[in-house]
Amino acid sequence: MESKLFDLTGKVAIVTGTSRGLGQFFARALARAGADLVITSRNPDTLRPFQSEIEAIGRPALPLALDVRNYESIQKMVQCAVDHYGKIDILVNNAGCNVRKPALEVSWEDWNLVLDTNLRGTFFVSQAVARHMIPKKYGRIINIGSVTCVAGYAGLGPYGASRGGVKQLTMSLADDWGVHGITVNCLAPGWFKTAQNAVLYENREWVEYLCDRIPLKRPGQPSDLDGAIVFLASAASEYMTAQTLLIDGGISGGATRALPKTK
């Protein structure tokens, strides 16, 4: 297989939500593959150390303010990115949040925070970027979902609803924009330790329970996602769209352990 299939040299990638967590790992992987970056946070000053890190590996990284719950903020970020680089080839909709509560305790405000960030934000950032991709007849949009795109978990009602919506939205946008040379896919990580869920990993019994349910017997490491994000951003995935790619160690398969042998 030719290495140029995964070469992102000359491509411009926006990765939203890069002040911490998996967003930074996605951005690093794209930069190492040759992409020029736009990195975002509600407070762009928090991006300066990460900007320096990316520049140290030889790629530019433009830090921009973005609040995905604010329409004007989205439009301004996208326009600044286009003004700086002249185009946008790749969008990674990573910005997200979670409120972990029993269903009876979820407030109206909790619901709106999670859905507005994870689902509405993903749509309107995609829409703003697609307006610039369509004239160029090229684009890669990667929506970040989770295993909750396909499975439900107690205490994650709004989050699961938002991620299930991202999966459905991915298919709709892929159908809308495929004629313009834009692919839209969803990258759905399984259980990875992040700032949002770090408290869960402090419970040894919970970690053991989780690992028992994962066929590969461990939670994900951020580097486990490097190949998938580059694949979806590159020429290697040219004929793939409307898909949800689960990188979850097999937990979505549903089995927890091998069945006992029968005589």
C-alpha angles and dihedrals in degrees: 000000000000115000091221088075087076098034113117096181109144094018124120117217130191114204113186122210099027102150089100146338129032092345090071092049091051090050093048092051092050092046092051088052089056106265125143109229144223109194123191144197136155085251109038092193088074088062097062097093091047091046089055091049092053093045089051089063090053104262129110119241121192112202114212135175115249133171105180090200090064119073095203091050090054094050093047094049094050093046092049090051092051092045090053102043103018094233147026119228103167134032124190110191097204104141110112147137141202139210111201110204140129109270093250091057098050111115129210088251092050091054094048093047094054099040095042091051103039103032111018091040092051091052098048096043088051091048093050093048094044090059087067096039096052097066089051093048091227139093146134116210116186117188114199111225130155141227084281086075086079106017135051125225131189114254093025102084100133093036093050091047091051094048093045086052091051090055092052092042090053091058093047095050091045089057092045097050106027090095087062094056094258121134120203120195137161122231107204116192120198123215108340123160109247137155089267095059105021092116090065092059091058087072107082094193091053091050091051090049090049094049091050089059094048113081091214088052099228140075117256124274117217091244088062087074098051097089094045096051093048091046093053092046096048142070088263090079096044094127096040120095140142090030134131111217111202116206098181111124088256099295091131088063087079101226121119103187141353117283115250115264116261124221 
